[in-house]
Amino acid sequence: MLLYQDSKGFSSVHHACVNNHADVLAYVVSRGAKIDAAAVDPNLKLATTPLIMSATRGYLQCMRVLVMAGADVNEKDKEVSNHRDRST
């Protein structure tokens, strides 16, 4: 489950973030899942991280889990924006 990746590069972390499942996210992160891996977000049409996906959707609990786990808050997507740009 931790190494799962679909054809777009979504991992279990990405899926938990996109679906606002902070409890699942906390579990897979606690088991060592990568938190900063980029994948193609079909809604945004760009490669982006779980933190940016969560911020874009306003999923604060998922953002909190990722930040507390050490997610890179300065990581950029291919449009050169970060989570601060997306959460407004």
DRENFIKOL-477653 format. One line per 4 residues: number of its first residue (from 1); their letters; for each residue x, y, z of N, C-alpha, C. Coordinates in steps of 0.2 Angstrom, whole numbers, padded with zeros to 4 digits. Atoms other than C-alpha are relative to their C-alpha. Layout:
! DRENFIKOL-477653
NUM	A	X/Y/Z/X/Y/Z/X/Y/Z ~ ...
! end
This chain:
! DRENFIKOL-477653
1	MLLY	0004/-0006/0000/0000/0000/0000/0004/0006/0000 ~ -0004/-0006/0000/0014/0012/0004/0004/0002/-0006 ~ -0004/-0001/0007/0023/0009/-0013/-0005/0001/-0006 ~ 0005/-0001/0006/0007/0010/-0023/0000/0006/-0004
5	QDSK	0000/-0006/0005/0007/0021/-0038/-0004/-0001/-0006 ~ 0004/0001/0006/-0006/0023/-0051/0003/0002/-0007 ~ -0003/-0002/0007/-0003/0027/-0070/0001/0007/0000 ~ -0002/-0008/0000/-0003/0046/-0066/0005/0001/0005
9	GFSS	-0005/-0002/-0005/0010/0044/-0052/-0003/0001/0007 ~ 0003/-0001/-0006/-0003/0045/-0038/0002/-0005/0005 ~ -0001/0005/-0005/0002/0036/-0022/-0006/0000/0005 ~ 0005/0000/-0005/-0008/0032/-0007/-0001/0007/0004
13	VHHA	0000/-0007/-0003/-0003/0049/0000/-0004/0005/-0004 ~ 0004/-0004/0004/-0010/0058/-0015/-0008/-0002/0000 ~ 0007/0002/0000/-0026/0048/-0015/-0004/0002/0007 ~ 0003/-0002/-0007/-0029/0051/0004/-0001/0008/0000
17	CVNN	0001/-0007/0000/-0026/0070/0001/-0006/0002/-0005 ~ 0005/-0001/0004/-0037/0071/-0014/-0007/-0001/0002 ~ 0006/0002/-0003/-0051/0063/-0005/-0002/0002/0007 ~ 0001/-0003/-0006/-0049/0072/0011/0000/-0005/0006
21	HADV	0000/0005/-0005/-0045/0057/0022/0006/0001/0004 ~ -0006/-0001/-0004/-0033/0064/0035/0002/-0006/0004 ~ -0001/0005/-0005/-0035/0049/0046/0004/-0006/-0004 ~ -0004/0005/0005/-0029/0037/0031/0007/0003/-0001
25	LAYV	-0007/-0003/0001/-0015/0050/0027/0004/-0001/0006 ~ -0004/0001/-0006/-0009/0050/0045/0003/-0007/0001 ~ -0002/0007/-0001/-0008/0031/0045/0005/-0001/-0005 ~ -0006/0001/0005/0002/0030/0028/0006/0004/0001
29	VSRG	-0006/-0004/-0001/0013/0044/0033/0004/-0003/0006 ~ -0004/0003/-0006/0017/0035/0050/0003/-0006/-0002 ~ -0003/0006/0003/0021/0020/0040/0006/0001/-0005 ~ -0005/-0002/0004/0034/0029/0030/-0001/0002/-0007
33	AKID	0002/-0002/0007/0025/0034/0014/0003/0007/-0002 ~ -0003/-0006/0002/0034/0048/0004/-0006/0005/0000 ~ 0005/-0006/-0001/0025/0065/0007/0001/0005/-0005 ~ -0001/-0006/0004/0033/0076/-0006/0001/-0003/-0008
37	AAAV	-0001/0002/0007/0032/0065/-0022/-0005/0004/-0004 ~ 0005/-0003/0005/0024/0074/-0037/-0004/-0005/-0004 ~ 0004/0004/0004/0010/0067/-0047/-0004/0005/-0005 ~ 0004/-0004/0004/-0001/0073/-0061/-0007/0001/0003
41	DPNL	0007/-0001/-0003/-0017/0081/-0054/-0004/0001/-0006 ~ 0005/-0001/0006/-0031/0079/-0067/-0004/0006/0000 ~ 0003/-0006/0000/-0040/0094/-0061/0004/0006/-0002 ~ -0005/-0006/0001/-0025/0106/-0061/0004/-0001/-0007
45	KLAT	-0004/0001/0006/-0017/0098/-0077/0007/0002/0001 ~ -0007/-0001/-0001/0000/0099/-0069/0003/-0005/0005 ~ -0003/0004/-0006/0012/0089/-0058/0001/0004/0006 ~ 0000/-0004/-0007/0010/0094/-0040/0001/-0005/0006
49	TPLI	-0001/0004/-0006/0013/0087/-0023/-0007/0000/0004 ~ 0006/0001/-0004/0000/0081/-0010/-0001/0006/0004 ~ 0002/-0006/-0003/0002/0097/0000/-0003/0005/-0004 ~ 0003/-0005/0005/-0002/0108/-0015/-0007/-0003/-0001
53	MSAT	0007/0003/0002/-0017/0096/-0019/-0005/0002/0006 ~ 0004/-0001/-0006/-0023/0098/-0001/-0002/0007/0001 ~ 0001/-0007/0000/-0021/0117/-0001/-0005/0002/-0005 ~ 0005/-0002/0006/-0030/0119/-0018/-0007/-0002/0002
57	RGYL	0007/0002/-0001/-0045/0110/-0011/-0002/0002/0007 ~ 0002/-0003/-0006/-0045/0118/0006/0000/-0005/0006 ~ 0001/0005/-0005/-0042/0102/0016/0006/0001/0005 ~ -0004/-0002/-0005/-0034/0109/0031/0003/-0006/0005
61	QCMR	-0002/0005/-0004/-0033/0093/0041/0006/-0004/-0004 ~ -0005/0003/0004/-0023/0085/0027/0007/0004/0000 ~ -0005/-0005/0000/-0012/0100/0026/0004/-0001/0006 ~ -0004/0000/-0006/-0008/0099/0044/0004/-0006/0001
65	VLVM	-0003/0007/-0001/-0004/0080/0044/0007/0001/-0004 ~ -0005/-0001/0005/0008/0084/0029/0006/0004/0003 ~ -0005/-0005/-0003/0017/0099/0037/0003/-0003/0007 ~ -0002/0003/-0006/0018/0090/0054/0005/-0006/-0001
69	AGAD	-0005/0005/0002/0027/0076/0045/0006/0002/-0004 ~ -0006/-0002/0003/0039/0087/0037/0000/0002/-0007 ~ 0001/-0002/0007/0032/0091/0020/0003/0006/-0002 ~ -0004/-0006/0002/0042/0104/0010/-0005/0005/-0002
73	VNEK	0005/-0006/0001/0031/0120/0011/0002/0004/-0005 ~ -0002/-0004/0005/0041/0128/-0002/0001/-0004/-0007 ~ 0000/0004/0006/0040/0114/-0015/-0005/0003/-0005 ~ 0004/-0003/0006/0033/0120/-0032/-0003/-0005/-0005
77	DKEV	0003/0004/0005/0022/0113/-0045/0003/0002/-0006 ~ -0002/-0002/0006/0025/0114/-0063/-0002/0007/-0003 ~ 0002/-0007/0002/0016/0131/-0064/0004/0005/0005 ~ -0005/-0005/-0005/0029/0138/-0051/-0005/0003/0005
81	SNHR	0004/-0002/-0006/0016/0140/-0037/0001/-0004/0006 ~ -0001/0004/-0005/0017/0134/-0020/-0007/0000/0004 ~ 0006/0001/-0003/0004/0129/-0007/-0003/0007/0003 ~ 0002/-0006/-0002/0003/0147/-0001/-0004/0004/-0005
85	DRST	0003/-0003/0006/-0002/0153/-0018/-0007/-0003/-0001 ~ 0006/0004/0001/-0016/0139/-0019/-0005/0001/0005 ~ 0005/0001/-0006/-0024/0141/-0002/-0004/0007/0001 ~ 0004/-0006/-0001/-0031/0159/-0005/-0007/0000/-0002
! end
